[in-house]
Amino acid sequence: MARSSSSFAALAAVVALLAATAASAAGEKETHLRVFWHDVVTGGPNVSTVVQVAEGPSSNASTTGFGSVVVIDDPLTEGPNLTSRLLGRAQGMYVSTGKDSLSLMMVMNFVFVDGTYNGSSLAILGPNPAERRVREMAVVGGTGAFRFATGYCEARTQWIDTRTGDATVEYNLHVRHD
């Protein structure tokens, strides 16, 4: 029995090595990016980067805002301060999908407007159980320097004002692309 499990482990290691070699031989790159996402709810129409566009009949009575749909055009900066260098914008939407806990369905493009990836974008999709310390979402595509992108990102809340909803979230993206 031990012999077959060690044979399986050796076979699995060879398959993983071949897959990594094939990706490398195909010219696939791996990129790690870190950006800070700023959801600015307060400040009025000229400052806010968030607009609620729909809600369910009981969204206001729900502690999680269940059923609310929000459209965003959030700044992505190099550092955790909103005044840090602007690298891009997170454009998309999130929907409050958790009835009993704050969980959001995120659908957004990180559109880069400065730096090495100016003119490129990454598409992010997935659940964001906001009450967890670290959340993971899928990178499902990209444009420009990130054509054929796949990967994942980890989100960690750096700061949140629970009264207003303003928040800063660190996104660490791990991406494979052409």
Solvent accessible surface area in square Angstrom, and as a share of the most:
residue,aa,sasa,rsa
1,M,205,0.92
2,A,80,0.62
3,R,199,0.73
4,S,68,0.44
5,S,69,0.44
6,S,67,0.43
7,S,62,0.40
8,F,142,0.59
9,A,59,0.46
10,A,59,0.46
11,L,108,0.54
12,A,47,0.36
13,A,62,0.48
14,V,79,0.45
15,V,86,0.49
16,A,61,0.47
17,L,121,0.60
18,L,112,0.56
19,A,62,0.48
20,A,60,0.46
21,T,75,0.44
22,A,62,0.48
23,A,26,0.20
24,S,80,0.51
25,A,88,0.68
26,A,84,0.65
27,G,45,0.43
28,E,63,0.28
29,K,117,0.50
30,E,128,0.57
31,T,22,0.13
32,H,103,0.46
33,L,24,0.12
34,R,127,0.46
35,V,2,0.01
36,F,6,0.03
37,W,13,0.04
38,H,6,0.03
39,D,8,0.04
40,V,18,0.10
41,V,59,0.34
42,T,56,0.33
43,G,51,0.49
44,G,37,0.35
45,P,136,0.85
46,N,149,0.77
47,V,89,0.51
48,S,30,0.19
49,T,19,0.11
50,V,21,0.12
51,V,94,0.54
52,Q,93,0.41
53,V,87,0.50
54,A,49,0.38
55,E,82,0.37
56,G,23,0.23
57,P,155,0.98
58,S,71,0.46
59,S,5,0.03
60,N,130,0.67
61,A,92,0.72
62,S,33,0.21
63,T,144,0.83
64,T,15,0.09
65,G,21,0.20
66,F,76,0.32
67,G,26,0.25
68,S,14,0.09
69,V,34,0.20
70,V,15,0.09
71,V,64,0.37
72,I,6,0.03
73,D,58,0.30
74,D,0,0.00
75,P,12,0.08
76,L,0,0.00
77,T,1,0.01
78,E,88,0.39
79,G,14,0.13
80,P,72,0.46
81,N,97,0.50
82,L,93,0.46
83,T,133,0.77
84,S,31,0.20
85,R,115,0.42
86,L,67,0.33
87,L,22,0.11
88,G,0,0.00
89,R,60,0.22
90,A,0,0.00
91,Q,72,0.32
92,G,24,0.23
93,M,79,0.35
94,Y,23,0.09
95,V,35,0.20
96,S,8,0.05
97,T,71,0.41
98,G,10,0.10
99,K,140,0.59
100,D,142,0.74
101,S,50,0.32
102,L,61,0.31
103,S,23,0.15
104,L,24,0.12
105,M,66,0.30
106,M,0,0.00
107,V,57,0.33
108,M,4,0.02
109,N,68,0.35
110,F,0,0.00
111,V,46,0.27
112,F,7,0.03
113,V,67,0.39
114,D,57,0.30
115,G,34,0.33
116,T,123,0.71
117,Y,49,0.19
118,N,97,0.49
119,G,61,0.59
120,S,6,0.04
121,S,16,0.10
122,L,0,0.00
123,A,28,0.21
124,I,2,0.01
125,L,70,0.35
126,G,7,0.07
127,P,88,0.55
128,N,7,0.04
129,P,29,0.18
130,A,27,0.21
131,E,124,0.56
132,R,158,0.58
133,R,185,0.67
134,V,47,0.27
135,R,7,0.03
136,E,107,0.48
137,M,5,0.02
138,A,44,0.34
139,V,4,0.02
140,V,80,0.46
141,G,16,0.16
142,G,22,0.21
143,T,73,0.43
144,G,28,0.27
145,A,47,0.36
146,F,0,0.00
147,R,147,0.54
148,F,158,0.66
149,A,2,0.01
150,T,78,0.45
151,G,29,0.27
152,Y,82,0.31
153,C,0,0.00
154,E,40,0.18
155,A,0,0.00
156,R,67,0.24
157,T,53,0.31
158,Q,87,0.38
159,W,137,0.48
160,I,86,0.44
161,D,34,0.18
162,T,126,0.73
163,R,203,0.74
164,T,37,0.22
165,G,30,0.29
166,D,20,0.11
167,A,10,0.08
168,T,11,0.07
169,V,8,0.04
170,E,21,0.10
171,Y,1,0.00
172,N,17,0.09
173,L,0,0.00
174,H,61,0.27
175,V,3,0.02
176,R,118,0.43
177,H,7,0.03
178,D,78,0.41
